[in-house]
Amino acid sequence: MARSSSDIAGKWTYRSFHNDPVQVGDDPKKALALIFAEAALLLRPLNDADFAGLLDWDGGGMDLKGKMIEGSPDTPVAFAIVGYGRPGTSTDGWEYAYNGCLSYTWPEGIDQVPSLVGSIVRVKPHNGRPAGYTASFVAVLNKG
């Protein structure tokens, strides 16, 4: 499968999660506390290898620049993104890096929705939080 930025183009629902191994059981408050961020993700191709995008949430957002990267036989569509806070907003000066892939498509899957999976790292400190913090993310394609 050839990798192309058009493979991940579209509108996605994005959620990132704190990497906490403690099980949450039946406690919905513990489960909700695992969410690091939730946002609308829009990705658009610039050419086969490069893409741009937006990560928007209530009260903030980031501008994204991305590049397709070499995948593997199981994850042939992989990408790297850098997210920049918007000047003059509450995210001014923020920088995050994302690395992920288009999730595997199961041949026998029923009603499978495309998803992006990966990890993020806070590149620059902000709001009293240090650089280097990592989390995981999932983004699910909005069909329609």
Buried (B, 14 or more C-beta within 10 A) or exposed (E): EEBBBBBBBBBBBBBBBEEEEEEEEEEEEEEEEBEBBEBBBBBBBEEEBEBBBBBBBEEBBBBBBBBBBEBEEEBBBBBBBBBBBBEEEEBEEBBBBBBBBBBEEEEEEEEEEBBBBBBBBBBBBBEEEEEEBEBBBBBBBEEE
